[in-house]
Each structure stands twice: as structure tokens, then as C-alpha cells.
Amino acid sequence: MSELDQNPTPQGSLQLQVVAMPSDTNFNGDVYGGWLVSQMDVAGSLMARDLAKGRVATVAMESMSFLSPVSVGASLSFYVELLSKGRSSMTVAVEVWNNNASSIESAKVTDGVFVFVAIDENGRTRHID
């Protein structure tokens, strides 16, 4: 999807949905970027865990773009897409969309790329199929 698309749609599959609560916001009522990143990490790690058939660790965030603020009470949908899979690592794109109840259309609020590595019970990198 290009930022110039007239009718953008989420890329990937729906992995997580959450509602932004007052405890997730600053004094202006906007969601903290760090909270949003942590939820994106959860969504991406759920996909990576399924692909790795076990425990994974986040090792990098390759990019992050905040496109618009998120207010308390926003219903957020997290879409994930596998970009690449290596011997032990997976690169996952995560998009977050605000499902605005006052509008028919959803709006993309942020996206990012996360890298996960499969790890064993001792925390060491392991091979994935």
C-alpha cells in the first residue's frame, strides 16, 4: 500500500484488537507511543511464535512511523504480515488501524517492522522450519 492510496486497506492478517484506556494516555488524552509500540510487539510476537512453534524474542525494530494521534477509547486493530523468514529469525510488518466508531472508515495510525528470533528453553537462538 502506498501512503498516497485513496482508499488504503490493512495489509496482512488481523492478529490483535485492543481499546486504548485512560491509563495508556498522556495528560492530553493521546495514547503514549511506547504503549502503542508494546502492543505492536505483542501482535508481531504472536505471529512469530506460531511460525517458530515456540518461544521467540524481539531483537530489533527496523522502522516505525506514527501517522496520527490515538485518543483514549480508540478501538485499535493490529495487522501482521511476514516479510521474511531466515534460519532462526522472522521479520514482521505490523500495521495499526483505528476503528473509529463515529466514522464508517478505519484509519491507519502507525506501522513498523519488527525482527524476532526463535529461542530455546535456555534463551539461545534455535533453528526454525
N, CA, C and O of each residue as an XYZ file, in Angstrom:
516
protein
N       0.828     -1.172      0.000
C       0.000      0.000      0.000
C       0.875      1.239      0.000
O       1.883      1.284      0.706
N       0.520      2.210     -0.753
C       1.218      3.485     -0.789
C       0.499      4.473      0.112
O      -0.722      4.418      0.256
N       1.266      5.387      0.724
C       0.664      6.423      1.557
C      -0.259      7.302      0.720
O      -1.080      8.033      1.273
N      -0.135      7.242     -0.617
C      -0.939      8.068     -1.497
C      -2.228      7.392     -1.937
O      -3.034      8.017     -2.627
N      -2.449      6.145     -1.565
C      -3.670      5.444     -1.937
C      -4.890      6.210     -1.460
O      -4.910      6.735     -0.347
N      -5.907      6.272     -2.309
C      -7.143      6.972     -1.955
C      -7.953      6.189     -0.924
O      -8.562      6.782     -0.033
N      -7.962      4.879     -1.038
C      -8.721      4.023     -0.124
C      -7.811      2.936      0.436
O      -7.923      1.773      0.049
N      -6.915      3.308      1.343
C      -5.987      2.309      1.877
C      -6.713      1.246      2.692
O      -7.731      1.514      3.330
N      -6.173      0.047      2.655
C      -6.727     -1.054      3.435
C      -5.587     -1.730      4.187
O      -4.435     -1.666      3.758
N      -5.900     -2.374      5.300
C      -4.852     -3.049      6.074
C      -4.162     -4.136      5.260
O      -4.789     -4.835      4.465
N      -2.857     -4.259      5.479
C      -2.063     -5.310      4.860
C      -1.800     -6.383      5.913
O      -1.449     -6.068      7.050
N      -1.969     -7.638      5.539
C      -1.712     -8.729      6.470
C      -2.994     -9.237      7.105
O      -4.099     -8.934      6.656
N      -2.817    -10.012      8.156
C      -3.968    -10.616      8.828
C      -4.161     -9.995     10.210
O      -3.202     -9.600     10.873
N      -5.412     -9.919     10.621
C      -5.745     -9.362     11.923
C      -5.197    -10.277     13.012
O      -5.490    -11.472     13.030
N      -4.400     -9.714     13.922
C      -3.764    -10.512     14.965
C      -4.220    -10.123     16.364
O      -4.231    -10.961     17.266
N      -4.599     -8.859     16.556
C      -4.897     -8.374     17.904
C      -5.827     -7.177     17.811
O      -5.730     -6.374     16.882
N      -6.736     -7.060     18.782
C      -7.577     -5.879     18.902
C      -7.591     -5.444     20.358
O      -7.763     -6.265     21.259
N      -7.408     -4.146     20.583
C      -7.410     -3.590     21.940
C      -8.116     -2.241     21.935
O      -8.286     -1.614     20.889
N      -8.520     -1.809     23.117
C      -9.104     -0.486     23.300
C      -8.130      0.334     24.137
O      -7.660     -0.128     25.176
N      -7.826      1.544     23.690
C      -6.931      2.434     24.424
C      -7.654      2.948     25.666
O      -8.712      3.569     25.570
N      -7.075      2.684     26.819
C      -7.679      3.057     28.094
C      -7.031      4.325     28.648
O      -5.943      4.700     28.209
N      -7.680      4.989     29.604
C      -7.110      6.215     30.176
C      -5.696      6.034     30.727
O      -4.887      6.958     30.645
N      -5.387      4.887     31.275
C      -4.040      4.655     31.824
C      -2.964      4.569     30.731
O      -1.772      4.612     31.036
N      -3.378      4.448     29.463
C      -2.452      4.346     28.335
C      -2.168      5.697     27.691
O      -1.462      5.776     26.686
N      -2.724      6.769     28.276
C      -2.647      8.076     27.632
C      -1.892      9.112     28.464
O      -1.714      8.963     29.673
N      -1.456     10.166     27.774
C      -0.809     11.289     28.446
C      -1.885     12.272     28.939
O      -3.078     11.995     28.814
N      -1.468     13.408     29.493
C      -2.415     14.364     30.060
C      -3.317     15.022     29.019
O      -4.322     15.635     29.378
N      -2.972     14.906     27.727
C      -3.819     15.439     26.661
C      -4.847     14.421     26.166
O      -5.694     14.741     25.332
N      -4.768     13.200     26.683
C      -5.693     12.157     26.253
C      -5.239     11.385     25.036
O      -6.006     10.603     24.475
N      -3.983     11.595     24.614
C      -3.428     10.843     23.491
C      -2.636      9.658     24.018
O      -1.974      9.750     25.052
N      -2.709      8.553     23.305
C      -2.007      7.336     23.701
C      -0.498      7.554     23.616
O       0.000      8.151     22.662
N       0.218      7.067     24.620
C       1.681      7.094     24.608
C       2.197      6.232     23.455
O       1.702      5.129     23.224
N       3.198      6.750     22.735
C       3.806      5.987     21.647
C       4.401      4.679     22.133
O       4.325      3.666     21.438
N       4.997      4.690     23.328
C       5.594      3.471     23.878
C       4.572      2.385     24.134
O       4.862      1.205     23.937
N       3.372      2.763     24.572
C       2.310      1.777     24.784
C       1.913      1.167     23.455
O       1.715     -0.043     23.350
N       1.798      2.014     22.436
C       1.417      1.527     21.118
C       2.477      0.571     20.569
O       2.142     -0.463     19.990
N       3.751      0.913     20.748
C       4.839      0.037     20.295
C       4.781     -1.304     21.026
O       4.992     -2.352     20.415
N       4.497     -1.277     22.329
C       4.446     -2.541     23.081
C       3.313     -3.437     22.579
O       3.468     -4.657     22.529
N       2.189     -2.849     22.213
C       1.082     -3.644     21.675
C       1.431     -4.191     20.288
O       1.044     -5.307     19.942
N       2.159     -3.404     19.503
C       2.616     -3.878     18.193
C       3.571     -5.054     18.361
O       3.525     -6.017     17.596
N       4.432     -4.967     19.366
C       5.375     -6.047     19.664
C       4.618     -7.318     20.043
O       4.993     -8.416     19.632
N       3.559     -7.165     20.822
C       2.728     -8.324     21.190
C       2.124     -8.947     19.939
O       2.200    -10.162     19.756
N       1.530     -8.135     19.082
C       0.895     -8.654     17.862
C       1.909     -9.381     16.979
O       1.644    -10.484     16.501
N       3.067     -8.759     16.766
C       4.096     -9.391     15.940
C       4.638    -10.660     16.551
O       4.891    -11.637     15.846
N       4.819    -10.653     17.866
C       5.375    -11.843     18.523
C       4.394    -13.009     18.511
O       4.814    -14.166     18.509
N       3.096    -12.723     18.503
C       2.112    -13.808     18.399
C       2.265    -14.541     17.074
O       2.229    -15.771     17.027
N       2.436    -13.774     15.991
C       2.648    -14.407     14.683
C       3.976    -15.163     14.661
O       4.041    -16.303     14.200
N       5.034    -14.520     15.165
C       6.361    -15.146     15.160
C       6.372    -16.427     15.992
O       6.976    -17.424     15.597
N       5.707    -16.397     17.135
C       5.641    -17.589     17.994
C       4.967    -18.742     17.263
O       5.424    -19.882     17.348
N       3.889    -18.457     16.550
C       3.202    -19.505     15.789
C       4.102    -20.065     14.690
O       4.160    -21.278     14.488
N       4.808    -19.171     13.976
C       5.703    -19.624     12.906
C       6.873    -20.429     13.446
O       7.292    -21.416     12.841
N       7.400    -20.003     14.592
C       8.556    -20.680     15.193
C       8.153    -21.909     15.991
O       9.001    -22.708     16.388
N       6.872    -22.056     16.221
C       6.348    -23.167     17.030
C       7.001    -23.195     18.411
O       7.389    -24.247     18.919
N       7.110    -22.001     18.999
C       7.707    -21.902     20.317
C       8.113    -20.481     20.653
O       7.679    -19.516     20.024
N       8.941    -20.388     21.643
C       9.360    -19.115     22.214
C      10.160    -18.259     21.222
O      10.987    -18.768     20.464
N       9.894    -16.957     21.247
C      10.634    -16.008     20.414
C      11.029    -14.798     21.256
O      10.459    -14.554     22.319
N      12.006    -14.047     20.768
C      12.419    -12.807     21.410
C      12.481    -11.713     20.344
O      12.874    -11.959     19.204
N      12.093    -10.524     20.729
C      12.215     -9.370     19.842
C      13.672     -8.923     19.866
O      14.235     -8.693     20.936
N      14.286     -8.799     18.685
C      15.688     -8.388     18.634
C      15.892     -7.036     17.965
O      16.949     -6.425     18.121
N      14.886     -6.554     17.215
C      15.045     -5.259     16.558
C      13.702     -4.705     16.110
O      12.747     -5.437     15.854
N      13.673     -3.395     16.027
C      12.609     -2.678     15.327
C      13.325     -1.957     14.197
O      14.139     -1.065     14.436
N      13.022     -2.344     12.976
C      13.741     -1.764     11.842
C      13.201     -0.394     11.447
O      13.950      0.448     10.952
N      11.916     -0.167     11.662
C      11.335      1.130     11.325
C      10.053      1.331     12.112
O       9.445      0.383     12.609
N       9.659      2.601     12.212
C       8.449      2.942     12.953
C       7.954      4.268     12.414
O       8.734      5.208     12.256
N       6.667      4.352     12.132
C       6.067      5.599     11.661
C       4.768      5.844     12.399
O       3.869      5.003     12.387
N       4.669      7.008     13.048
C       3.414      7.409     13.676
C       2.733      8.379     12.726
O       3.293      9.424     12.396
N       1.528      8.038     12.286
C       0.837      8.823     11.269
C      -0.199      9.780     11.847
O      -0.436     10.849     11.284
N      -0.818      9.407     12.964
C      -1.803     10.273     13.601
C      -1.949      9.874     15.063
O      -1.678      8.731     15.431
N      -2.381     10.827     15.902
C      -2.541     10.511     17.319
C      -3.701      9.547     17.547
O      -4.624      9.459     16.738
N      -3.634      8.831     18.658
C      -4.681      7.895     19.053
C      -5.253      8.385     20.383
O      -4.506      8.640     21.327
N      -6.559      8.513     20.454
C      -7.220      9.015     21.655
C      -7.703      7.887     22.547
O      -7.886      6.753     22.104
N      -7.907      8.221     23.813
C      -8.473      7.266     24.751
C      -9.809      6.764     24.204
O     -10.586      7.535     23.641
N     -10.067      5.486     24.372
C     -11.300      4.873     23.891
C     -11.225      4.352     22.475
O     -12.162      3.703     22.010
N     -10.120      4.623     21.767
C      -9.983      4.147     20.392
C      -9.936      2.627     20.366
O      -9.270      2.002     21.191
N     -10.638      2.047     19.424
C     -10.601      0.605     19.187
C      -9.565      0.362     18.101
O      -9.740      0.779     16.956
N      -8.480     -0.317     18.473
C      -7.347     -0.494     17.574
C      -7.236     -1.935     17.091
O      -7.384     -2.880     17.866
N      -6.974     -2.082     15.798
C      -6.760     -3.399     15.188
C      -5.327     -3.471     14.694
O      -4.836     -2.544     14.051
N      -4.656     -4.579     14.999
C      -3.250     -4.790     14.660
C      -3.167     -5.885     13.599
O      -3.575     -7.024     13.826
N      -2.635     -5.517     12.445
C      -2.486     -6.444     11.329
C      -1.013     -6.784     11.159
O      -0.151     -5.909     11.238
N      -0.732     -8.059     10.925
C       0.649     -8.515     10.792
C       0.854     -9.214      9.453
O      -0.048     -9.852      8.910
N       2.076     -9.070      8.942
C       2.430     -9.716      7.677
C       3.887    -10.148      7.745
O       4.757     -9.347      8.089
N       4.157    -11.396      7.422
C       5.518    -11.904      7.399
C       6.237    -11.344      6.181
O       5.797    -11.540      5.048
N       7.339    -10.649      6.416
C       8.132    -10.094      5.319
C       9.241    -11.034      4.895
O       9.535    -11.158      3.706
N       9.868    -11.708      5.878
C      10.911    -12.676      5.553
C      11.114    -13.625      6.727
O      10.802    -13.318      7.877
N      11.653    -14.792      6.383
C      11.935    -15.821      7.384
C      13.303    -16.393      7.079
O      13.567    -16.845      5.964
N      14.173    -16.371      8.078
C      15.520    -16.905      7.914
C      15.691    -18.209      8.670
O      14.717    -18.895      8.977
N      16.936    -18.542      8.965
C      17.241    -19.781      9.688
C      16.623    -19.771     11.084
O      16.077    -20.778     11.534
N      16.710    -18.635     11.762
C      16.151    -18.538     13.117
C      15.352    -17.254     13.332
O      14.762    -17.062     14.396
N      15.329    -16.385     12.343
C      14.667    -15.088     12.523
C      13.478    -14.902     11.587
O      13.357    -15.554     10.550
N      12.610    -13.987     11.997
C      11.438    -13.614     11.215
C      11.294    -12.109     11.256
O      11.414    -11.495     12.316
N      11.035    -11.512     10.100
C      10.784    -10.081     10.012
C       9.302     -9.899      9.738
O       8.764    -10.441      8.772
N       8.641     -9.120     10.608
C       7.189     -8.986     10.577
C       6.798     -7.511     10.494
O       7.257     -6.695     11.293
N       5.951     -7.176      9.526
C       5.380     -5.830      9.435
C       4.118     -5.800     10.284
O       3.320     -6.737     10.260
N       3.944     -4.716     11.035
C       2.754     -4.545     11.871
C       2.129     -3.199     11.537
O       2.798     -2.166     11.569
N       0.844     -3.222     11.218
C       0.074     -2.004     10.982
C      -0.994     -1.886     12.054
O      -1.573     -2.888     12.475
N      -1.255     -0.660     12.495
C      -2.301     -0.417     13.477
C      -3.340      0.503     12.852
O      -3.021      1.556     12.302
N      -4.588      0.074     12.953
C      -5.706      0.832     12.392
C      -6.680      1.196     13.502
O      -6.992      0.377     14.366
N      -7.156      2.438     13.465
C      -8.157      2.922     14.408
C      -9.527      2.683     13.799
O      -9.847      3.214     12.735
N     -10.331      1.882     14.480
C     -11.691      1.597     14.025
C     -12.622      2.623     14.662
O     -13.306      2.331     15.643
N     -12.638      3.809     14.103
C     -13.381      4.933     14.644
C     -14.882      4.657     14.623
O     -15.471      4.484     13.556
N     -15.491      4.618     15.791
C     -16.920      4.327     15.901
C     -17.772      5.445     15.304
O     -18.914      5.199     14.915
N     -17.252      6.648     15.224
C     -18.033      7.768     14.694
C     -17.914      7.897     13.177
O     -18.465      8.825     12.584
N     -17.191      6.965     12.550
C     -16.989      7.016     11.107
C     -17.092      5.608     10.533
O     -16.841      4.623     11.227
N     -17.457      5.527      9.283
C     -17.540      4.230      8.606
C     -16.140      3.712      8.300
O     -15.909      2.503      8.299
N     -15.207      4.623      8.039
C     -13.864      4.250      7.615
C     -12.906      4.066      8.787
O     -13.001      4.758      9.801
N     -11.997      3.134      8.630
C     -10.887      2.962      9.553
C      -9.723      3.795      9.032
O      -9.646      4.105      7.843
N      -8.822      4.151      9.939
C      -7.655      4.937      9.535
C      -6.397      4.302     10.113
O      -6.358      3.922     11.283
N      -5.372      4.192      9.274
C      -4.085      3.678      9.733
C      -3.418      4.740     10.593
O      -3.312      5.900     10.195
N      -2.966      4.328     11.789
C      -2.351      5.291     12.701
C      -0.845      5.092     12.855
O      -0.129      6.036     13.191
N      -0.364      3.890     12.616
C       1.075      3.643     12.728
C       1.428      2.329     12.044
O       0.571      1.474     11.820
N       2.702      2.190     11.720
C       3.208      0.919     11.217
C       4.663      0.780     11.623
O       5.337      1.759     11.945
N       5.124     -0.441     11.601
C       6.502     -0.709     11.976
C       6.932     -2.086     11.510
O       6.109     -2.923     11.137
N       8.234     -2.303     11.539
C       8.812     -3.594     11.162
C       9.616     -4.116     12.348
O      10.497     -3.430     12.865
N       9.301     -5.335     12.769
C       9.926     -5.965     13.933
C      10.657     -7.228     13.496
O      10.228     -7.921     12.573
N      11.767     -7.516     14.169
C      12.525     -8.740     13.908
C      12.503     -9.583     15.177
O      12.820     -9.106     16.267
N      12.125    -10.842     15.011
C      12.050    -11.803     16.115
C      12.995    -12.958     15.834
O      13.246    -13.301     14.678
N      13.516    -13.554     16.896
C      14.388    -14.716     16.779
C      13.805    -15.828     17.639
O      13.388    -15.598     18.774
N      13.783    -17.038     17.082
C      13.337    -18.210     17.842
C      14.400    -18.562     18.865
O      15.590    -18.589     18.552
N      13.968    -18.832     20.090
C      14.919    -19.201     21.144
C      14.449    -20.474     21.841
O      13.261    -20.796     21.861
N      15.411    -21.180     22.406
C      15.102    -22.417     23.118
C      14.843    -22.120     24.597
O      14.795    -20.960     25.007
N      14.678    -23.175     25.388
C      14.357    -23.018     26.814
C      15.489    -22.352     27.611
O      15.269    -21.888     28.730
N      16.693    -22.305     27.036
C      17.824    -21.649     27.692
C      18.066    -20.228     27.172
O      19.034    -19.572     27.556
N      17.172    -19.765     26.293
C      17.319    -18.417     25.753
C      18.305    -18.309     24.610
O      18.700    -17.205     24.236
N      18.711    -19.441     24.048
C      19.668    -19.445     22.940
C      18.909    -19.578     21.608
O      17.865    -20.226     21.522
N      19.468    -18.949     20.595
C      18.868    -18.999     19.261
C      18.727    -20.435     18.797
O      19.619    -21.260     18.993
N      17.583    -20.721     18.174
C      17.354    -22.066     17.639
C      16.835    -21.967     16.199
O      16.300    -20.940     15.780
N      17.007    -23.047     15.472
C      16.579    -23.147     14.079
C      15.053    -23.260     14.005
O      14.436    -23.905     14.853
N      14.446    -22.635     12.992
C      13.017    -22.806     12.739
C      12.840    -23.473     11.384
O      13.693    -23.354     10.504
N      11.729    -24.171     11.227
C      11.444    -24.855      9.948
C      10.914    -23.906      8.923
O      10.624    -24.312      7.798
